[in-house]
Amino acid sequence: MKSVLKIALGIILAFTVLIVGCVAIIGAGVDEAVDEVQKESDKTSITQAEYQSVKVGPEGNTRDRIVSRLASRRANRRLRQAT
């Protein structure tokens, strides 16, 4: 009876270690993927100041004009960071 209990306990322990290991591997992979997405998002995002500089209303700012202006600012910012 004692040997059956030891075997059962060993099997439970082995499964526990296996599950914890899988969770750790998956967690590390997800964390790395989140970092990659964040880096990509940082490359294409605008700053709070750029967001607040957008004027809407009767001035006639079209979407294309705003996107063009912000895209040129982003390109300039990338050039400054590269140097």
N, C-alpha and C positions, 0 to 999 in steps of 0.2 A: 504494500500500500504506500509506503514512503517513497519508493522509487517512482511510482506512477505520479505522485504529487510533484516530485522533483522534475520529472520530464515535462509535465504540464506547465510548471512554473518556468522552466527553461524555454519552452515554446512561446509562452506569453511574453517573456522578456525579449526573445529574438524578434517577435513581431513588433514590439514596442520600439526597439532600436531601429528596425527597418522603417517604420512609419515616421519616426522622428528624423531620420536621415533623409527620407524623401521630401519631407516638409522643408528641411533646411536647404536642400538643393533647389527646390522650386522657389523658395523665398529669395534666394540669392539671384536666381535668373530673373525674377520679376523686378527686383531692385535695380538690376543692371538695365533692364528694358526701360524702366521709368526714368533712369538717368539719361538714356539716349533720347527719349522723347522730350525731356526737358531741355536738353542741349539744342535739339532741332527747333523747339518752340522758341527758345531764346534768340535764335538766329533770325526768325521771321516776325517777331513781335515788335510792337511799337512801345515807346516809353509813355509814362503817364503825362508828361508835358506835351508830347506829340498828340496824344488823345485829346487833351484839353484845348489844344490850339485849333482844333477843327471847328470851324464856324458853320452852323447850319441856319437855314432861314432864307430870307429874301436876298442874301448876297449872291445867290445863284451858284453855290459850290455844287458841282456835280460829283457823283461817285468817282468817275474817271479822273477828275482833276485832283481830288483828295488822295486817291491811290497813287497817282503819279508823283505828287509832292512828297508823300510819306516814303515811297520807294526810293526817291532820290536821296532823302535824308538817311535812310537805312544804308544805302550804298556808301555815302560819305562817312557814316559811322564805322562801317567795316573797314574802309581805307585807313581811318585814323587808328583803329585798333591794330591793324597790320603793321603799322610803322612804329 
